[in-house]
Amino acid sequence: MFENFTVTDRWTRKPVHCVYQAMIVAIATRHADAVDFKFLVNGKTVWVALPHPAWVEYKKRTGKLITDSLAVEVAGHYLKTALESGEGVGREMYSLTVEETLKHLDAAVAEMEAAQPA
């Protein structure tokens, strides 16, 4: 759902095509306690970093795991929201907090469930 999507940019009112490309554990690349998700946004690279502690907190709160595919959906949901709200102008990297990650996880899951046929 959020691996390949088009959204309208708030400021230009033009469609923006976003495609998920890669997931990289940031400990190795940036020495950060995060997982980085690479998207192409109208052909330009944009990264969304989700903090590792979000996986632990989600497990504590729900007893469930954040799978790789669910994490991609969370990062994509955040990116879609950022572009729609105007936060996405010219940024190459977004770093979320644990709470932001969990908020977008809940929203992404709700949207995916609503999109499934009954």
C-alpha positions as CSV (number, residue, x, y, z in Angstrom):
1,M,0.0,0.0,0.0
2,F,2.8,2.5,0.9
3,E,5.6,0.8,-1.1
4,N,4.5,2.5,-4.3
5,F,2.1,5.4,-4.1
6,T,1.3,8.8,-5.5
7,V,0.4,11.7,-3.3
8,T,-0.3,15.4,-4.0
9,D,2.4,17.8,-2.7
10,R,0.8,20.4,-0.4
11,W,2.7,23.4,-1.8
12,T,2.9,22.6,-5.6
13,R,-0.4,20.7,-5.8
14,K,1.4,18.4,-8.2
15,P,1.4,14.6,-8.0
16,V,4.5,13.0,-6.4
17,H,5.3,9.4,-7.1
18,C,7.1,7.5,-4.3
19,V,8.6,4.1,-4.6
20,Y,10.3,2.0,-1.8
21,Q,13.7,0.8,-2.8
22,A,15.7,-0.5,0.2
23,M,15.9,-1.1,3.9
24,I,19.3,-0.7,5.6
25,V,20.2,-1.2,9.2
26,A,21.7,2.2,10.0
27,I,24.1,0.9,12.7
28,A,26.4,-0.1,9.9
29,T,26.0,2.9,7.6
30,R,25.4,5.9,10.0
31,H,26.3,4.4,13.4
32,A,22.7,5.2,14.4
33,D,20.2,3.1,16.4
34,A,17.8,3.0,13.5
35,V,16.6,1.3,10.3
36,D,16.8,3.4,7.2
37,F,14.2,3.1,4.4
38,K,15.1,4.4,1.0
39,F,12.4,5.8,-1.3
40,L,12.6,7.4,-4.7
41,V,10.4,10.5,-4.6
42,N,9.9,11.7,-8.2
43,G,13.3,10.0,-8.9
44,K,15.1,11.6,-6.0
45,T,16.4,9.6,-3.0
46,V,14.7,10.2,0.3
47,W,15.4,8.3,3.5
48,V,13.1,7.6,6.4
49,A,14.8,6.5,9.6
50,L,12.8,4.5,12.2
51,P,14.4,4.0,15.6
52,H,15.2,0.5,16.8
53,P,13.6,1.1,20.2
54,A,10.3,1.4,18.4
55,W,10.4,-2.4,17.7
56,V,10.9,-3.1,21.4
57,E,8.2,-0.7,22.6
58,Y,5.7,-2.1,20.1
59,K,6.4,-5.6,21.3
60,K,5.9,-4.5,24.9
61,R,2.7,-2.7,24.2
62,T,1.1,-5.3,21.8
63,G,3.0,-8.6,22.1
64,K,3.4,-8.4,18.3
65,L,6.5,-7.9,16.1
66,I,7.1,-5.2,13.6
67,T,8.0,-7.3,10.4
68,D,10.1,-5.9,7.6
69,S,7.1,-5.5,5.4
70,L,5.2,-3.6,8.1
71,A,8.2,-1.4,8.8
72,V,8.2,-0.4,5.1
73,E,4.5,0.5,5.3
74,V,5.2,2.6,8.4
75,A,8.0,4.5,6.7
76,G,5.9,5.0,3.5
77,H,2.9,6.2,5.6
78,Y,5.1,8.8,7.3
79,L,6.5,9.9,3.9
80,K,3.0,10.2,2.4
81,T,1.9,12.3,5.5
82,A,5.0,14.5,5.3
83,L,4.4,15.3,1.6
84,E,0.7,16.0,2.1
85,S,1.3,18.3,5.0
86,G,4.2,20.2,3.4
87,E,7.0,18.8,5.6
88,G,8.6,17.1,2.7
89,V,10.0,20.1,0.8
90,G,13.6,19.4,-0.2
91,R,14.5,17.0,2.6
92,E,16.7,14.0,2.0
93,M,16.3,12.4,5.5
94,Y,13.6,12.1,8.0
95,S,14.3,10.7,11.5
96,L,11.3,9.7,13.5
97,T,11.0,9.3,17.3
98,V,9.7,6.1,18.9
99,E,6.3,7.8,19.5
100,E,6.1,9.1,15.9
101,T,6.9,5.6,14.6
102,L,4.2,4.0,16.7
103,K,1.7,6.6,15.7
104,H,2.4,6.0,12.0
105,L,2.4,2.3,12.5
106,D,-1.1,2.4,14.0
107,A,-2.3,4.7,11.2
108,A,-0.8,2.5,8.5
109,V,-2.3,-0.7,9.9
110,A,-5.7,1.0,10.2
111,E,-5.6,2.2,6.6
112,M,-4.5,-1.2,5.3
113,E,-7.3,-2.9,7.3
114,A,-9.8,-0.5,5.9
115,A,-8.6,-1.1,2.3
116,Q,-9.1,-4.9,2.6
117,P,-12.4,-6.2,1.2
118,A,-14.9,-7.4,3.9
